[in-house]
Amino acid sequence: MMKNKIGILGSGVVARTLGNGFLKHGYEVTMGTRDASKLTEWHQGEGAKAKIGTFAEAAYKADIIVLAVSGKAAESALELAGEPVLEGKTIIDVTNPIAPEPPVNGVLKFFTTLDDSLMERLQRRFPAANFVKAFNCVGSALMVNPHLKGGAPSMFICGNDANAKDDVHYILDQFGWETEDMGGVEAARAIEPLCILWCIPGFQRNQWSHAFKLVKG
């Protein structure tokens, strides 16, 4: 059975962009937010399949949850969604552990280390949920059906549950990406810092229209 009910935790640009992408591809979307007024304009423009609710309402109704808040707010957003509701569900983790300090020569700072990723922390905190890292290594403008030279770009994913990764692979196919599965949750230690690399040309040269591609021999 197709998992067509998406609950998005967040109300920022990334959340709205992915919400629009899911609606475009025929999904029902509930956006979870602490402040519904932030989504009034979005809701008015998106039709009957677009709904707004609390984090708990968005998560409860969802077949698949998208975590699209800032890294520092990720744990609290999931707590507001309700730990029992998360059990057994696929959670697409779009977050990055970006620290509040400004970039240095275009290089962002993280509040994690290379020995422990944000997604690993979330998976430990909510062990019954099935986290899959995705969409964290590209800007919002390119997340849905990007048109770039060289064909479909690569989206690196990881997670411990094979079925959850299949869910995400299916979505990435629809959204115009080639999925590259890097294995278990520990691979988020390598995938999350791709955000740092992706942002450097933007901060240094205002170049933001790019994505990664894994070229195979």
N, C-alpha and C positions, 0 to 999 in steps of 0.2 A: 504494500500500500504506500502510495506516495506521501511523503511528509510535506504537507503544503501549508502548515501554519507556523509562521516565523514570529518569535518574540525577540525584539531588539531592546537591549538594555542600554539606554543612552539617547540623547537628543541633539548631539552636536552634528557637525558636517559629515563625519564618517557614518554615524548612525543614519542620518537622513539619506545619504547617498546609497548605502546598502539597502535601506528600506525601499527606495525608489527602484533599485535593481531587482529586488525580489518581486515587487509589484509588477514590474515590466515583464517578468517571466511567469506570471500567473499565480504567485503565492498570495496568501492572506497574511497581512503584517499587522502586528500590534507593537507600537512603540512604547516602551516603558520609560517613565521619566519621573523625577521628583517635582517638576514644574511643568504642568500641561500647557501653560501659556507659551512656552518656547516652541511648541509644535502646532500652534493654531493655524498658521499660514500653510504649513506642510499638509496638515490634515484636510484643509479646505480644498487643496488642489489635487488630491489623490484618489478620491472616490470611495466607494462602499467597502472595498477590501482593505482600506487603511483605517486603523483604529489607534486610539491613544489610551493608555492606562498607567497604573503604577507599575513598578518593577515586578511586584508579586503577581499582578494580573497578567502582564506580558509573559512572564515565565510559565504561569499555570496553564495558559491557553496554548502554549507553543509545543510543536513537535520538535523543533530545533530552536535553540537560543543563540543569539549573537551578542557577545559581550563587547560593546563599543563605547566604553567610557575611558577616561584617562587611567593610566596605569595605577596611579595612587588611589583612585576611587574604585578599583576593580573588586576588591574583597568586600567592601561595604555594599556595593551594588548587588552582589550575589547574596549577601546576608539579607538584604531587603527583599530580594526575590523569594527567599525562603529555602533553606537547605533541603527539606523533604521534597520540595517540588523539583529540585534539580536532579534527583536520583534517577539514574539510567538515561538521562537526556544528553544528546549531543550539544556541546557548547562550543561555538566557533569563537575562539579567543583572538580578538583583533588588537589587543592591548600591547603597549610597549612600556617598559619601566623607566620612563623618562624622568630624570631628576629636575627639580625646579631651577637649577643653576643654568645660566646662559651657555650656549655652545662656545667652544674654544677653537678658533680657526675653522669654524663650520662643523665641529665635531660635538655632537650631543653628549651629555653625561647621563648615565644610568644609575639607579639606586640599587641595582643588583651587581653581582660579580659574574665572571665567566664560569664559575663553579655552581651557580644556582640561578635559574631563570624565574621570571615572574610566573609563567605558566606552571612550573613545578610547585611553586608556593601555593598557587590556587588549587592545583590538583591534590596536594596534601591537605589543604584546608577543607576541601569538598570532595572526599575520596569516592563518593558514589556517583559523581557526575563524570561525563566523558568529554574531556577537553580536547580540542583540536586547534592548534595554532594555524592561522591563515589571515591573509589580507594585511598583515602588519608591516610588510616591507615595500609598500607602494603608497603613493598619495591618493587621496579620495577621488580625484578627478579621473584616475585610471583604474579604479577598482572594478567597474562594471563594463565588460565588452570593450577593452582598450583597443585602439587602432594605432599600432606602432609598426615601424619598419622591421622586417625580419620575421613576421608572423606572430603567432601567439606567444606571449612571454610566459615565464615559469613562475608558478606560485609554490613555495616551499611550505609543506605542512608537516606536522608531527603530532603524535598522541598515542595513548596506550591501547585504545579500543579500535579494532579493525572495522567494525560496523560503523562507528562514528566517522572514521576517516572515509569510508565509502560514501556516507551522506555528504561530506564536504567535497569529495571528488566530483560527485554528480553536480553539485552547485557550481563548482569551478568550471566544469565543462560548459554549463549553460552561460556562465559569465565570461567565457572566452579565454580561459587560462589553460596552460598545460600543468598538470599537477605533478609535483615531485615530492614523493613521500620519503621523509628523512628518518622515519622510525619512531621510537618511543619518545616520551615526554622530555627526556634529557636533551634531545636535539633542539629544543627551544633555546638552549644556551647559545647555539650558533645562529638560529633563525631570528631571534629578537634583535641581535646587533646589526642585522641587515638594514634595519631602520636607520641606524647611524650612518652606514655607508650610503644608503639611498639619499639621505638628506644633504650630504656634503656638497654635491654640485649645486643644489638649490641655495644653500646658505652662501656659498662662495661666488657663484656665477648666475644666480637666479634661474637655473635650469631645473625644471621640475617634471618635464615630460619624458620620463624614462622608466624602465623596469628591468628586472634581471631575467637572464635567459641562460639555462643550463644547456651547453652545447655538447653533444655526445659524439664520440668517435666510432 
